Amino acid sequence: MESQSFPRKKGTNKNCQQINQLFRDGAVIQTPSDELLLEAKNLQNLGLLEGAIREYVLCANTQDRDFPPRNRYCRGRIYVEDEFDEAGYEYRCPECERPVFPSRHQKKRFKELHIKVSREGVKSYIFNQLGKLKVNVKDIAEGVYKVDLGNLGVVVCIVDYCCDSKYLAHDWASNNSACYIAVNPKDFEERFLDEEWLARVSLADLVSGQVDLEAILQKIPDFPPRTVLKASIPVYTKGHLPIVPESITPPQKGRRFVVEVGVEVVLVEGETVIFPQARMRFHVFQILYEQFLDDLKNNVLPGDFRTLNVDNLSNAVEERTGKEVEDVTSIRRTVNRIQTDIETTLKKKLGLPIDREDIIQTCRWQGGGKDDEFGYRLNPSTVAIRPFQS
């Protein structure tokens, strides 16, 4: 939080930016720098991070000895794992499924840093930091602590791990002395309710020394009386976007795109957007397509068409292919690539005014609701289905 009440220290901004990168749980950082790897090691030593370096090769890489493959434009990534038997043809491209031989063909290897934030490590770190205040600290709920400061004490809440909605309620926060700590740095300010009296700070700011936790907590009990709006809404959303009343961006009136699904191929407005070689993309699209058809058959209103989040979509892919999806974030990347490629193809080849989410729509989490109310779906307002034309 950056304000007159909680000023930032100077000279550690670069360090804080690196830590922010490393606190994005589930993120994958491509070709991490040595400096970033060192910072990740420091966070591991603090018990805050469980990072893993993974190596991969590209299916089609002009610098490799096996180039060109049958599909010279294949974007598939094949991760190098100790338990895989190269001689037994266990390395296969997830996009086109051709066998790949990383060592035999001396394929160029790339590095990724896979981020996993330690939930228990973060809670332990915060509890230990509060213990340095030399006052009584009590664990009162999951990720919530009571610190004996001032007349009534101060509640410290790790918003990402708080399981009791009471402490995230606007009405409760406006009547109690509390400080909110966010682990996930993405859209930090936007994900909190925009009220000046709300004391919040990011974990990266604390770890990097940008702010002083003791100074923050000492000031909170002395806050002057505040004027607050009456609202039955949370002060923070654990989702991917700020708290807003709208769930989805409405499409432009009159926009419509014809989608055809054939055998391992998808066309939009007659242009091929998923080719037979890209089997993972086709599986993902077909799962969304079949759910779309089911909702259409049942006369579901456009706003109520179901979605599939990454976990559910991953499970559906496993059921369809009979193969385990080892990295669920690969499903998200697959959807993102489909969205990008459809938009690029139709703009370039047909000159159509199409947006990224006109075919596959991303319905973002809004701080509440069920699992089937956020995720991905074919856009019910802009997609028109017709039988595949041979």
N, C-alpha and C positions, 0 to 999 in steps of 0.2 A: 504494500500500500504506500503510495507516495503522496504525502500531505504535510502540512505544517506540524501536525501532531506527531507524525512518525517519519522524520526526515531520513533520507538515505545517506549512508556513508559514501565517501568518494574513493575512487581508485580501484574498485573491485568489480566494475561493471562487466568487463570481459569474462572474468571468472564466473559471474552470476549467469551470463548468457550461456556459457557452456553447461553449467549445472542444469539450467532450464531445459536444454536439449536432452539431458540424461534423465530427467524426471518425467518424460513422456512415456508412461508405461505402455509397453507393447510396440513402441516405435522401432523402426529399423533405420540405422544411419549407414549410408553407403560410404565406402572408403573413408573411414574415420581417420582424422589426423592423429599423429603421435601425442599431441597435446591433449586432445580429447580422450584418448585412451588412458593417459595418465590421470586425468580428472576422474574418469570412470573407476580407475583402480583406487583412488582416494575415497570415493563414495562407497566402494565395496568394503574398504577397511573400516568405514564408519558403520557398516551394516545396513546401509540405505539402499544398496543396489545389488542386483544379481545380473550382471551383464554377461553375454556370451558372444565370442567372435566366431562367425561362420564364414566359410569360404565357398564360393560358387564359380562355375564356369558358364559361359554363354553357349547356347545351342549353335547359333550362327554368329561367328566372330571372324572378321576378315583377317585377324592376326593369328588364327589357329591353323594347324596343319590339315585339319579335316574340312576346311572351308573350300568350296561351298557345299552345304548339305542339300538335301532334296528341296527344302524350303529355305532359301538363303535369307529370307526376311524374318525367320522365326525369332521371337523375343524370349524364348524359354530360358529359365535359369535352373541349373542343376547343381544342388548343394553337395559338396564333397563331405561324406561321412565315413568314419573309420569302419563302421559295421557293414558297409556296402561292398559287394564283390564285383569289381570291374570286369573280371574275366567271366563272371556269370551273368553278364548283361543286366546287372541290377541298376545301373545308372541309365535312366531314361528321361527324356525331355518331358516336362509336365504339359507342354503346349502341343507338340506334335508326336510325342511318344517314341521318337527314334532313339535307339541305343547310343549312348555317348561314352567315350573313353578318355576321361580327364588326364590320366597319367600316360597311357600309351601314345596319345596324340599331343602330349605336352601342352594342353590347352592353357591359355592364360587364366590365372585365378584372380578373383576379386574378393574383397573383404566386406563384411557387413557386421555392424555392432547391433545385436538384438538386446533391447532394453527390457528389463524386468525390475520394477521397483519392489522392494521388500516391505510388505505391509507391516509385519511384526517389527522389522528393523526401524521403520519410520516412527512407530508408536513408542518403541523403546528409546529412540533418540530424543523425541520430544519430552518424554517423561524424565529422562536424565537431565535435559536442559532446564526443565522446571525445578528439578531437585537442587540445582545450583543456586536457586534463589534463597535457600535456607529458610523456607517456610513450609508449612504442611501442604502436601499435594495428595489429593485423593482421586483415584480412578472411579468415576461415577457412571460411566457407560462406555460402550465400544468407541474408542477414539475420542473420549471426552474426559477432561480432568477439571477438578475444582482446586483452585489455588487460594490459600488464605492471605489475601491482600485486601486492604480497605476494610470497611465495616461488614460487608456481606460476602466478600470473596469475588474472585474472577473465574469464570468458566473458560477453559481453553478447548476449542473443538477442532479436530482435524476433519474438515468437511468431507474429504473423499472417503473416509472410513467410518463416519458417524452413521449408526444404524437406528438411532432414535430420532424421528422427525421432529420431536418437540424442540430440540436444540437448534434446528434449522428454520423454525417457524418465525416469521416476521414479528408476530405479536410477542413471542417469548423474548426474542433478541432485543426488542425495543424497551423491555422492562427489566432487563438483567445486564450486568456487566460481563461482557464476553469478548473473546478474541478468536477469530476464525483463521485457521491455517490451511492453505490449499497446497496439496502435493502436486497435482496436475497443473502445469503452468499455462496451458493453452487457453487463450482468451481470458486471462485472469480477471481483469477488471469487468469485462462484459458479463461474466458468468455470476458475478455478485449483483445483488440488488443495488441500484444506484442511489444510495443514501450516504451522506457524508459522515454520519455518526457511526456507521458500521465499521468496526475495527477488523481489518483483514490483512493478512501478510502471506506471502508465498514461502514455501519451504526453502526454495533456492535462495531467497533473500536472507533467510536465517543462516543457512549453511555457509554461504559465501561471506557473511559478515556485513551485508549491505544494511541490515537493520539489527537493532539490539532488542531481543525479546524481553529482557528485564525492563528496559525503559518503556516499552509499549505497555506492558502489564501494569507498571506503576502509574501510568497516566490514566488508564481506563477508569478506575474508581473515582477519579476527580473530574470526569467529563461533566460539563454543565448540563442542566436539563435540556432535553432536545424535543423538537416538534417532529412527530412522525405521522405518516399517513396510515390510515386503517386499511389493512389488506391481509387477506388470508392466503398468502403465497409464501414460498420458501425464500430464504435470503441467498441461496446458492443452488445452482444446478450442477449435478455430477455428469450431465450429458455433454454433448459436443458443441452446443451453441448456447447463447445467452437465453435468459428467461424471457420469452415473448409470447403474446397471446396467439399469434398465428402459428400453425403447425407446418404449413407448406407454402412455398411461393406459388401464387396462382399463375397458370399459363396464359399466354396471350390469346385473346379471343379469336376463334376461327382457325387456329393452327392445328394441323392434323398430318400424321405420317402413317403410311401404309406399311405394315410389317408382315413379312412372309417367313415362315419357318419350314425348311425342308429337311432332308436327311443330312445332318451335320453341317447345315449352312443356314445363315440368316440374311435376309434382304430387307432393306428399308428403302422405300420408294424405288424399288427395282435395282438398287445398288447393293452388292455383297458387302456386308460389314463383319461377318464372321465366316471364315473359310474352314473347310473340312480338316485342315491340319491343326487348327486351334481347338482341340477337343475339350479342354477345360473351360474355355470361354463358352463353347456351345452348351456344355452341361449346365453351367450357371444360368445362361440365358434361358434354356429350355425349362428349368425349374421355375423361374419367375414367370415364364410364358404360360405354363400349365396352370399355375395358381391364378394368373390373370383370367384365363379361360374359365376356370371354375367359378370365380367371382362373377364373371360376365353371365354365365349360365344361371346363376342363382339371383340375378337381378339386384346385385349389391350396388348401392349408391356410390358414385365416383370417390367421394371423400372417405368411404368406409372400406375401400379395397385393401386387402391385407398386405402386409410387408413381411420380409424375412430379414432378420438381423444377421450379422456375420456368423455367429455361432450356429444358428438354425440353418442358414444357407450351407455352412460347412457340413453339418450333419446330413443334409439332403444330398449333397454331392457324394459323401461317403456311401450312402445307401444306394445311389444310382450307379456308382462306379465299382463298388466293392473294395475300394482302396481308402486307406486312412489319410486324412488331410493333416499332415504333421504341423503345419504352420497356418493357423486360421487367418493370419494377416494376409496370406497370399490370396485368399478369396476376396478380401477388400481390394487388393491391388488389381485383381482380375476384373472386378466390376468397374473400377476407376479407368482401366485401360479401354474397356468396352465403351464406356461413356465418352471418353476422349476420342476414340477412333471413329465412332459413329458421327459425332459432331464434325470432326475434321473431314471425313469422307464426303458427307453431304454438302458441306460448304464449298469444298474444293471442286467436286465433280458436278454438282447440280446448282451450286450457288444459292441454296435454300437458307432461309433465316431460321436455323435450328439452334436450340440451346443444349447445353451439356446434359440436362436432365429431362429432355423431351421424350426420350425413349425409356431409359431406366432412371427412375426418380429416386432420389435420396430423401427419405423422410426422417428428419433429425429428432433426437430425443429432446423433450421440452421440460425436463424436470419432474416427470411423473408419467403414469400410464403403464400399460402392459407391454410385454415383449413384442406383440404383433402390431404395435402402434408406432414403431420406428424401425428403420432398416431400408430395404430396397424393394421396389416393385416396378412393373411396367406402368408407365404413366397413364392412368385411366382417362385423363382429359385430352391427351394428344395422340394416343396410339389407336390406330384402326387395324383390325386383323382381317386378312383374307387368305384363302387357301394358296398354297405354294403354286406358282405358275411355272410349269416345266419349260 
